[in-house]
């Protein structure tokens, strides 16, 4: 996996920066976009920018490459997964709390008509 998904000598660096720090930031980004009634396209733009920031942290702290398409794509896809989960979770909560007479939760990430 080393060299394909991450370039650091230890997977712990990848897990800490991309999964924990980046995942938490992406989740909060998804929450913010959902709570402000913005669309999913806005979230994707924010995650693309967040991917650049995470690549910079890899570069600044661990001397990783800054402008590598492969690692940027991996980091951004991981961030997009967390951001989408956060977006869907909070949008579902919004829809079922505000429009409680129209919708009910089908799962933590979706709603259905009553």
N, C-alpha and C positions, 0 to 999 in steps of 0.2 A: 504494500500500500504506500510505503514511503517512496516519494518520487512521482506517484500517480495522483494521489489526493492532497498530499502536503509535502513541502520541501524541507521542513525542519528535521533535525536528526532524531527527535523524540516526538511521539504522537501526543504527548502531554502538552506540548506547546500549541499544537493545532487545536486540541480539545479546549484548552484554556482560552485562547484568543478567539478562535472562530466559533466554537460551539457555545461556550459559557458567556464570554463578553459580547461577542457578536450576536449570538442567539437571543440573549436578554435584550440587547438594544433593538434588534429586529422585531421582537415580540412587542416591545413598547412602541415602536414605530407603527406597527399594524394596529395597535390599540388607538393610537393618536389619530390615524387616518380614519378609522371606523367611527370614533367618537365625534369627529368633525364632519361627518357625512360626506367625506370625499370618496372618489371611486377607486377601483382597484388599480387602474393605470397610474394614478398618483403614487400609490404604494410601490409599484414597480420602479418608478423613477427614483424614489427615495432609497430603495434597496440597492439600486445600481450605484448611487453615490455612497451608500454605506459600505458597499463592497470595496470601493477605492480606499475608504478610511481604514478598513480592516487590513487591506494589503499594506497600507502605510505603517500600521502598528507592527505587522510582521517584519517589515523592512527596518523600522527604527529600533525595535527591541532585540531582534534576533538576526539582523543582517540578511534578511530574506530578500528575494528579488521583488522590486516594486511593480514593474510593468511586464508581468508574465500573463499571457491570456489564459493559459491552462489553470493556474492557481487562482486567478481572479474569477474565472468561471466557476470553479469548485466552491470557493468562498461565497460567491454571490448566490449560487443555487442553495447552499445551506442556509444562508440568511433569508432568502426568499421563502424557503419552507417555514422557518420560524415566523416570519412576518405574515405569511398567509394564514397560519394557524391563529396568530394573535388577532388578525383582522376579522376572520370568520367567527372567532369566539366572542369578540366584543360586538360585532354587528348582530349576531344572533341574540345576544343579551339585550342590545338596544331595541331590536324589532319586537322581541317578546315582552319587554317591559313597557315600552311606549305604546305599542299597538296590541295590548294584551287581549282586546276583544276580537282581534283578527287572527293573531298568530300564537302558536305554542311551540315550544322547543321539540324538535325531533331528535336532536343529539346536541352535544355541546357546541357543535359547529354548524348547525343548520336549524331551520324552522319550517313549519308547515301551517297551512290554513286550518282554522278550527272547523 
